[in-house]
Amino acid sequence: MSGELDRSGQLEALLPEQPDASFLLVACNPEDYSASAMAKAVEDCDAQLIGLSVTGMRDSSGRPVVALTVGTATADGAARSLERYGYEVIHTRSARPGPEHERNMERLGELLHYLEM
């Protein structure tokens, strides 16, 4: 199916735009990873966890990075709650895309180009 999609379609399939949803990247030690604890942290700030995915990325310390999509317009509350649970939030993007979002989508496009080589 991915062969039928153009590059922007592939990006949209991997990271679909969710109206009024925010995106967070969280780093944690493998032994501390718990999807249910992350979900509880998000739900503790009255937000819904829409998506959770362990990525292939590592932070500068070599810890795995987890991508979260939460059902709030801003990521601030979810980020604070995750940090209270002992997770390190390394990136957030709120629901309203700005210039940073466009730059990141371009970078993801470049990454997909290199992965296809």
C-alpha positions in Angstrom: 0.0 0.0 0.0 2.8 2.4 0.8 4.1 2.0 -2.8 0.8 3.7 -4.0 1.3 6.8 -1.8 3.4 9.8 -2.7 5.9 11.1 -0.1 3.4 13.4 1.6 0.9 10.6 1.7 3.5 8.4 3.4 4.2 11.1 6.0 0.5 11.6 6.6 0.0 7.8 7.1 2.9 7.7 9.6 1.9 10.9 11.5 -1.7 11.7 10.7 -2.9 15.2 11.5 -5.4 15.1 14.4 -7.5 18.1 14.9 -7.0 19.5 18.4 -4.3 16.9 19.2 -0.8 17.5 20.4 2.4 15.5 19.8 5.1 14.6 22.3 8.4 12.7 22.2 9.4 11.1 25.4 12.8 9.5 26.3 13.0 6.8 28.9 15.2 3.9 30.0 14.1 0.6 28.6 13.5 -0.8 32.1 11.3 2.2 33.0 9.1 2.0 29.9 5.5 1.3 30.6 2.8 2.1 28.1 0.1 1.9 30.8 2.0 4.4 33.1 2.4 6.8 30.2 -1.3 6.5 29.4 -2.1 7.1 33.1 0.1 10.2 33.1 -1.7 11.6 30.1 -5.1 10.8 31.5 -4.2 12.4 34.9 -4.2 15.8 33.2 -7.7 15.1 31.7 -6.4 14.3 28.2 -7.0 11.3 26.1 -4.1 9.2 24.7 -4.8 8.9 21.0 -1.6 7.2 20.0 1.6 5.7 21.5 4.5 4.3 19.4 8.0 3.3 20.3 10.2 4.8 17.6 13.5 3.7 16.3 15.1 7.0 17.6 17.4 7.3 20.5 18.2 10.4 22.6 21.7 11.7 23.2 22.1 9.2 26.1 21.0 6.3 24.0 17.5 5.9 25.5 14.6 4.9 23.3 12.2 7.6 22.3 8.4 7.1 22.5 6.0 9.2 20.3 2.7 10.2 22.0 -0.4 11.8 20.4 -2.7 13.3 23.0 -6.2 14.8 22.6 -5.4 18.3 23.8 -4.9 21.6 22.0 -1.6 22.2 23.9 1.0 19.7 25.0 2.0 21.5 28.2 -0.2 19.7 30.7 0.6 16.3 29.3 4.3 17.1 29.3 4.2 18.2 33.0 2.3 15.1 34.0 4.7 12.8 32.2 7.7 14.5 33.9 6.0 14.0 37.3 5.9 10.3 36.4 9.7 10.4 35.8 9.7 10.5 32.0 11.7 13.1 30.1 9.8 15.0 27.4 12.3 16.0 24.7 9.9 17.6 22.2 6.3 18.9 22.1 4.2 20.2 19.3 0.8 21.7 20.1 -2.3 21.2 17.9 -1.9 24.5 16.0 0.9 23.8 13.5 3.4 26.6 13.0 6.6 27.1 11.0 8.4 24.5 13.1 5.9 21.8 12.0 6.6 22.6 8.3 10.3 22.3 8.9 9.9 19.0 10.7 7.7 17.6 8.0 10.4 18.5 5.4 13.0 16.8 7.5 10.8 13.7 7.8 10.5 13.7 4.0 14.3 13.8 3.7 14.6 11.0 6.2 12.1 8.9 4.2 14.1 9.6 1.0 17.3 8.3 2.6 15.5 5.2 4.0 14.3 4.4 0.5 17.9 4.3 -0.9 
